Amino acid sequence: MELFWHRRDLRVADNVGLAAATGAGVEGADRGPAAAVFVFDPDVLDHASDVRVRRLLDGLAALRDDYRERGSDLLVARGDPENVLPRLAEALDAERVVWNRDYSGLARERDAGVRRALDAVDVEREAHQDAVLHDPDAIRTNAGDPYSVYSYYWKKWTDRAKDDPRPAPTTEGLVDADALAAAVGSEARADGGAAVDRVAVGDLPTPADLGFAEPDAETGPAGTAAARERLSAFLDEAVFAYEAERDYPAKEATSRLSAFLKYGEIGVREAYAATADAMSEAESDDRPDDAPEQVEEFQQQLAWREFYTQVLFHNPEVVTENFKTYEEGIEWRDDPEEIGAWKRGETGYPIVDAGMRQLREEAFMHNRVRMIVASFLTKDLLADWRHGYDHFRDRLADHDTANDNGGWQWAASTGTDAQPYFRIFNPMTQGERYDPDAEYIKEYVPELRGVDADLIHEWHELSPTRRANAAPEYPAPVVDHSERREEALAMYKRARGEDPEE
């Protein structure tokens, strides 16, 4: 028997480690049957949030149902994996524990501890690459270094062969539910150990059981079926206008796959293969000539995920430290009232406030708007990017350490391949360009629903009287963008050791 340890791979299909443990799709493989377990690790929960715990539990419920459809079930444990996994392997008489690698510093430390604990009790272990198409060590510069510039990374990423999706395990490849209950139950009664008696067969805790509250935000659908439905709908039509429309938040032009990929509810090989099929069909269908290029533009988003994964893998300190070092350090303003207004969506800059309110209501924010609100926090409010990263980590259902950190450091001009410090988004221009009719703004900022779009885009220039007449409950801008832009330029010049007057 094998024990498969789920982490950020809440699916049975296209799961490299699970396929290996069960022998799925491997002719003549003498593996399996396998039992599957998820462990609620207190060290990981220390970094969790109400939103992400709710979304995780929804994904686990869908995963459990997929196992039940195959006559098995999901083991659910709470505790330190270094204690839980060796004892559970013993209870199940499993000869091997199998899992898929994760690449953060915390995950790597945890996995090293589990390897040592399994070695101590003579249980074999096996780890697989699953979360990315290309291992973080696989794509390097000609000099052998990790890439810090995306465009060069992308050229090699797109040229590399991609593995095919892995098949889901059959019923025969999994331990049946009755056997799981018998093995775990008898061990708990015989031993009474703290680790094993906290293992349940298919019994998921509530957020309160884990020390969290139900979030106010709607966290969206979860599970492989929902992920496939979303991917299929996106590839049917929206992907063929992806480059042209993806920056417009009022349009349904993005994939909305980020949470599914973050929790591993759809395999990256399956997602990539679907895009490759869409590209092939576009070349033969009655599609615009640039349809294949539009699909490739979306494939680049998969490559960006892997670029930032390899940045985090080789530089785990970037979670709390600037990737790019400034000679004198950056003198962040960090005004708590301004940061508070940003978090509440009450800055008086409509596109910024719409984004922050979408985040609060949906645990999600459109990607273009993420860039706008990040630029506003770091370049208009002159606040440390870590305030924004922490808020996103708390509020986003799709929070991914590598992606979010990479995005925030890009906006703050402190990361790899970051925008130059002197490139500062004008929030009013961004709103007018990407939400010209203010559809997105009005959806999330009800105070502005009866206001003409032109007035919304001129909000920063209106007199107090005109603002009061147009939308008396919506605030005036908390800062003057033009003034803060000059302050930001001076701040970065000082950090670079330059004279801000020159």
Beta strands, then each sheet from edge to edge (+ up, - down):
strand 1: 2-6
strand 2: 34-40
strand 3: 74-78
strand 4: 96-100
strand 5: 124-128
strand 6: 200-201
sheet 1: 5+ 4+ 1+ 2+ 3+ 6-
end
